[in-house]
Every structure is written in structure tokens, then in C-alpha cells.
Amino acid sequence: MPEEHDQVTILVRRNGPYRVYGPAKLVDGDGNEFEIPPGDWYTLCRCGHSEIKPFCDSTHKRMDFKPETCVRMENEMSDSDLSREGSPTPDRPSSTPFPPSR
């Protein structure tokens, strides 16, 4: 995916794991570094059922994991988004329904 070897890109795969490209360091809550599998990328569990967490073992396929996470523009807000718009969450303050564009 990314051409630059010093850039980290995390791809949110449709109904699957996070795919990490680039020189990302992965550490646990105590600061211990995980050994990264060899290759140009690795996958991180997103369904919560992997036996080798934090890495993906494809268990999501058996669990029928379908979060359908995607980027949406502000004018594409659904009715459920509109009803939650005033409710702050840790990653979304009440004054901004979506993260600002970069």
C-alpha cells in the first residue's frame, strides 16, 4: 500500500482486521514491545475473538463480524448520527460531530 517506508498507514479492512503498513512500534499497557511479524504489513484484531491478540487470526470470519466502519462526510450523517450529535463521547466532543478534515 504506502510507498514510503517511514510512513505508518493503518487500513481499516471492511469486516476484518486493521492492517498496519510501515514502521509502527506496538507496545502493551506496561510498555513491553510486541515482536512484529515479518513482512510489509501485519494485521491487528478488531473483533476481539483472536487467540493471538493483539494480532488477527481470522476468527472474525467465523464470528460473522460486520462493523462496516467507513469514513463519512458531515453531509452524510444518518438518523442515528443526528440523534447522537449532541451526546459527547471520549473521541467526539459535543461541539463537533465528526473529526475535522486534514
C-alpha positions in Angstrom: 0.0 0.0 0.0 2.1 3.0 1.1 5.3 3.6 -0.9 7.2 5.5 1.8 8.9 3.2 4.3 9.0 5.8 7.1 5.2 6.4 6.9 2.7 4.3 9.0 -0.7 3.7 7.5 -3.4 1.7 9.2 -6.1 0.3 6.8 -9.5 -0.5 8.4 -10.4 -3.5 6.3 -14.1 -4.0 5.6 -15.5 -6.5 8.1 -11.9 -7.5 9.0 -8.8 -6.5 11.0 -6.7 -3.4 11.0 -3.8 -3.8 8.5 -0.7 -1.9 9.6 1.8 -0.8 7.0 5.1 0.9 7.9 7.4 1.0 10.9 4.9 1.1 13.7 6.0 0.1 17.2 3.4 -1.9 19.1 3.5 -2.0 22.9 1.3 -3.3 25.6 -0.1 -1.3 28.6 3.2 -1.9 30.6 5.3 -0.6 27.7 6.5 -4.1 26.6 7.1 -4.2 22.8 5.4 -6.9 20.8 7.5 -8.8 18.2 6.2 -7.7 14.8 5.6 -10.5 12.3 8.0 -10.3 9.3 6.7 -8.7 6.0 5.5 -5.4 4.7 2.4 -5.4 6.9 0.6 -7.1 9.7 -3.0 -7.3 11.0 -4.4 -6.4 14.4 -7.6 -8.0 15.7 -10.7 -5.8 15.6 -13.4 -8.4 16.6 -12.0 -9.2 20.0 -12.0 -13.0 19.4 -8.5 -13.7 18.1 -6.5 -16.3 20.1 -3.3 -14.5 19.3 -4.3 -10.9 20.3 -3.4 -8.2 19.5 -2.8 -9.9 16.1 -5.6 -11.2 13.9 -6.0 -15.0 13.4 -9.1 -14.6 11.1 -11.6 -15.7 13.8 -13.7 -12.7 12.7 -14.7 -14.8 9.6 -16.3 -17.4 11.9 -17.9 -14.8 14.2 -19.7 -13.0 11.3 -18.0 -9.8 12.3 -19.5 -6.9 10.3 -18.9 -3.4 11.8 -19.0 -1.6 8.4 -16.6 1.1 9.6 -16.0 3.8 7.0 -15.3 7.5 6.7 -18.4 9.6 6.2 -18.6 13.3 5.3 -20.7 15.6 7.6 -23.5 15.8 5.0 -23.8 12.0 5.0 -25.0 11.8 8.6 -27.6 9.1 9.3 -30.6 9.5 11.5 -28.8 7.7 14.4 -25.8 10.0 14.0 -28.1 13.0 14.1 -29.8 11.7 17.3 -26.4 11.3 19.0 -25.0 14.5 17.7 -25.5 16.3 21.0 -24.2 13.5 23.1 -20.4 13.8 23.8 -18.2 10.7 23.7 -14.5 10.4 24.6 -13.5 10.7 21.0 -16.1 13.2 19.9 -16.8 16.4 21.9 -20.4 17.7 21.9 -19.4 20.7 19.7 -18.1 18.6 16.8 -20.0 15.6 15.4 -17.0 14.4 13.3 -13.2 14.8 13.5 -12.0 17.8 11.4 -10.7 17.1 7.9 -7.0 17.1 7.4 
